[in-house]
Amino acid sequence: MEQVFETERVAKNRLKAWRTAKPGADFLLNIVAEEIADRLAVVERTFDVAAELHGVTGVVAKAALETGKVGTMRRVESDAAFAAAGETVAVAPLEWPGLEDQSLNLVLSPLAAHLTNDTPGYFIQARRALKPDGLFLAAIAGSGTLAELRDCLLAAEAEIYGGVSPRVIPFADVRDVGGLLQRAGFALPVVDQENYTVRYDTLFDLMADLRAMGMANPLSDRSRKPVSRAFFLRAAELYAERYSDPDGRIRATFSIIYVSGWAPHESQQKPLKPGSAKARLADALNTEEFKLKR
């Protein structure tokens, strides 16, 4: 399996961000918490035992509990330091959260799965941890995230150094995530994507927020060569030229893929067999049916 990320560096980045918390830098996690809670609130059932996987602040776990849909909530983190005062968290690596088979009714994964080297395996672990008819809800940074930053860093590096190296992590496409859900054995998978645009004064303000989110570059094949201040100044100039609003502030896109899938259960709705429909779609649409040539 290809090691896209240095797992130790991912853990260190997230822990450092937690310990040096910058006010307001958790805005994306707060947005995700509200969105996941809204989606959970409309599910017409309750979940006795739930787990939040590597949610950093625990805000998603808290929002889920406040819906009244969850009985007991467990938190899994890569370090005990993520626990709030008087709280206990289970400690396990991000890649392998150490969940017992069929031990949970609900698994929440907020903004963690995109940093796994074995994302298919991560999904399979979540599905196996669920009891039949248990629910998996996840928020995953998807393609389009930080596209502006990627463009300007690559352009500046090519211009100044005559070559490029990876400086922004790759993000999954929404269709690929849907395929991984099915591959992991989830039933009734639903995947959609929301784009959030955040504005900053400069590229340097954006990068400060990314570090405060624990999103410093963790790529295994990142360049270890130091770059000059001229590189970042040129990248900032390009950013301002290409992605600024009339007031001079720059835009940064965060694309979040929201995922839901159920552990299979005999009570769940099954798709109809081809040809078993009692009414023709063409009749419902008041149109003529054309048979495809074979």
C-alpha positions in Angstrom: 0.0 0.0 0.0 1.3 3.4 -1.0 2.2 5.6 2.0 0.8 9.0 0.8 1.0 10.5 4.3 3.5 10.3 7.1 1.1 9.1 9.8 3.3 10.3 12.6 3.5 13.7 11.1 -0.3 13.8 10.7 -0.7 13.0 14.4 1.9 15.6 15.4 0.3 18.3 13.3 -3.1 17.7 14.8 -1.8 17.5 18.4 0.2 20.7 18.0 -2.8 22.5 16.6 -4.9 21.3 19.6 -2.3 22.4 22.1 -1.8 25.9 20.5 -5.4 26.4 19.7 -6.0 29.6 17.7 -9.4 31.2 18.4 -11.7 30.8 15.4 -9.4 28.3 13.5 -11.9 25.5 14.2 -14.6 27.1 12.1 -14.6 24.2 9.6 -15.0 21.6 12.3 -17.9 23.7 13.8 -19.6 23.8 10.4 -19.3 20.0 10.0 -20.6 19.5 13.5 -23.8 21.5 12.7 -24.2 19.7 9.4 -23.8 16.2 10.8 -26.1 17.0 13.7 -28.8 18.3 11.3 -28.5 15.1 9.2 -28.7 12.9 12.3 -31.7 14.8 13.7 -33.9 13.8 10.7 -33.1 10.1 11.1 -36.2 8.5 12.6 -34.5 6.3 15.2 -32.1 6.4 18.1 -28.6 5.1 18.6 -27.7 3.5 21.9 -23.9 3.5 21.5 -21.9 5.8 19.2 -18.3 6.7 18.6 -16.6 9.8 17.3 -13.4 9.0 15.5 -10.6 11.6 15.8 -12.8 14.7 16.0 -10.0 16.7 17.8 -12.2 19.1 19.8 -15.2 16.7 20.4 -17.6 19.3 19.0 -19.1 16.8 16.6 -19.7 14.3 19.4 -21.3 17.1 21.5 -23.6 18.2 18.7 -24.7 14.6 18.1 -25.6 14.1 21.7 -27.6 17.4 21.7 -29.9 15.9 19.0 -31.3 13.5 21.6 -30.7 10.7 19.1 -27.6 9.2 20.9 -27.5 7.3 24.2 -23.7 6.9 24.9 -20.9 8.6 23.1 -17.3 7.4 23.0 -14.4 9.4 21.6 -11.4 7.9 19.9 -8.2 10.1 19.6 -4.6 9.6 18.7 -3.5 11.0 22.0 -5.0 11.2 25.5 -4.2 15.0 25.5 -7.3 15.5 23.3 -9.6 14.7 26.2 -11.4 17.6 27.9 -11.2 18.0 31.7 -12.7 15.0 33.4 -13.2 13.2 30.1 -11.7 9.9 29.0 -10.9 9.1 25.4 -9.8 5.8 23.8 -6.3 6.2 22.2 -5.8 4.6 18.8 -4.0 5.6 15.5 -6.1 7.5 13.0 -5.6 4.7 10.4 -6.7 1.9 12.9 -9.2 3.2 15.5 -9.4 -0.2 17.1 -13.2 -0.7 17.1 -14.6 -4.0 18.2 -16.8 -5.7 15.6 -20.5 -5.0 15.9 -20.0 -2.9 19.0 -21.6 0.4 17.9 -24.9 1.7 16.5 -23.4 4.9 15.1 -19.9 5.9 13.9 -19.0 9.5 13.3 -15.9 10.5 11.3 -15.4 14.3 11.1 -12.6 15.5 8.9 -10.2 12.6 9.4 -10.7 10.0 6.7 -9.0 12.2 4.0 -5.7 11.8 5.9 -5.7 8.0 5.8 -3.4 6.0 3.6 -5.8 3.1 3.5 -9.2 4.8 3.1 -11.0 1.6 1.9 -9.7 -0.2 5.0 -10.8 2.7 7.2 -14.4 2.4 5.8 -14.4 -1.4 6.2 -13.4 -1.0 9.9 -16.2 1.5 10.4 -18.7 -0.9 8.8 -17.5 -3.9 10.8 -17.8 -1.9 14.0 -21.5 -1.3 13.4 -24.2 -3.6 14.6 -26.7 -4.5 11.8 -28.6 -1.4 10.8 -26.0 0.8 12.4 -25.2 4.2 10.7 -21.9 5.7 9.5 -21.7 9.4 9.1 -18.6 11.1 7.8 -17.3 14.5 6.6 -14.4 14.3 4.3 -12.4 17.1 2.7 -12.9 16.5 -1.1 -11.5 17.6 -4.4 -11.7 21.3 -4.9 -10.4 22.0 -1.4 -7.7 24.6 -1.4 -7.6 24.5 -5.2 -6.6 28.1 -5.3 -3.7 27.6 -3.0 -2.5 24.6 -4.9 -2.5 26.5 -8.2 -0.6 29.5 -6.9 2.1 27.4 -5.0 2.7 25.3 -8.1 2.9 28.3 -10.3 5.3 30.2 -8.0 7.5 27.1 -7.6 7.7 26.4 -11.3 8.5 30.1 -12.0 11.3 30.4 -9.4 12.8 26.9 -9.2 11.9 25.4 -12.6 10.1 22.5 -11.1 7.3 21.6 -8.6 6.8 19.4 -5.6 3.6 18.4 -3.8 2.6 21.1 -1.2 -1.1 20.5 -0.9 -2.5 17.1 -0.2 -4.6 15.2 -2.7 -8.3 15.2 -2.0 -10.8 12.5 -3.0 -13.5 13.0 -5.7 -17.1 12.6 -4.5 -17.7 9.7 -7.0 -14.7 7.9 -5.7 -15.9 8.2 -2.1 -19.3 6.8 -3.1 -17.5 3.8 -4.7 -15.5 3.2 -1.6 -18.7 3.1 0.5 -20.1 0.4 -1.7 -16.9 -1.5 -1.8 -16.8 -1.5 2.1 -20.2 -3.2 2.1 -22.4 -0.3 3.3 -26.1 -0.4 2.3 -28.1 2.6 1.2 -25.0 4.8 0.7 -25.6 8.6 0.2 -22.9 11.0 -0.7 -23.1 14.7 -1.4 -20.7 17.7 -1.4 -20.9 21.2 0.0 -18.5 24.0 -1.0 -17.6 26.7 1.5 -15.7 29.8 0.5 -13.6 31.6 3.2 -12.0 34.9 2.7 -8.6 36.1 4.0 -6.6 39.2 3.8 -3.5 37.4 2.4 -2.1 34.0 1.6 -0.1 34.2 4.8 -3.3 34.5 6.9 -4.8 31.4 5.1 -1.6 29.4 5.8 -1.6 30.4 9.4 -5.2 29.0 9.7 -4.2 25.8 8.0 -1.4 25.2 10.5 -3.9 26.0 13.3 -6.2 23.3 11.9 -3.3 20.8 11.9 -3.2 20.8 8.1 0.5 21.5 7.6 2.0 19.4 4.8 2.2 15.7 5.9 2.9 14.2 2.5 5.6 11.5 2.4 7.1 12.7 -0.8 7.1 16.4 0.1 10.2 18.4 -0.7 12.6 18.7 2.3 14.5 21.6 0.6 13.9 25.0 2.3 12.3 27.6 0.1 13.1 31.3 0.1 10.8 34.0 1.3 10.6 35.2 -2.4 8.7 32.0 -3.2 5.9 32.7 -0.7 5.8 36.4 -1.7 5.4 35.4 -5.4 2.7 32.9 -4.5 0.9 35.6 -2.5 1.1 37.9 -5.5 -0.3 35.2 -7.8 -3.1 34.5 -5.3 -4.1 38.1 -5.1 -4.0 38.4 -8.9 -6.1 35.3 -9.6 -8.4 34.8 -6.7 -9.2 38.1 -5.0 -12.5 40.0 -4.7 -12.9 43.7 -5.5 -12.0 44.6 -1.9 -8.6 42.9 -2.2 -9.4 39.9 0.0 -8.6 36.4 -1.4 -10.9 33.4 -1.6 -10.2 29.9 -0.3 -12.5 26.9 -1.1 -13.2 24.1 1.3 -15.2 21.3 -0.4 -16.6 18.8 2.2 -18.1 15.5 1.2 -20.8 14.3 3.5 -21.2 10.5 3.7 -23.8 8.2 5.1 -24.1 4.4 4.9 -25.8 1.7 6.9 -24.6 -1.7 8.1 -26.7 -4.2 6.1 -29.9 -5.5 7.8 -32.7 -7.6 6.4 -35.3 -4.9 7.3 -33.7 -2.4 4.9 -35.3 -1.4 1.6 -34.0 -3.4 -1.3 -33.8 -2.2 -4.9 -36.4 -3.6 -7.2 -35.4 -6.2 -9.7 -35.2 -5.0 -13.3 -38.6 -5.3 -15.0 -40.6 -5.7 -11.8 -42.1 -2.2 -11.8 -45.9 -2.0 -12.0 -45.9 1.3 -13.9 -43.9 2.6 -16.9 -41.7 5.6 -16.3 -42.6 6.8 -19.8 -46.3 6.9 -18.8 -45.5 8.9 -15.7 -43.5 11.4 -17.7 -46.1 11.5 -20.5 -43.5 10.7 -23.1 -42.7 8.0 -25.7 -40.5 5.0 -24.8 -37.7 4.1 -27.2 -36.0 0.7 -26.9 -32.2 0.8 -27.0 -30.5 -1.2 -29.8 -28.5 -4.2 -28.5 
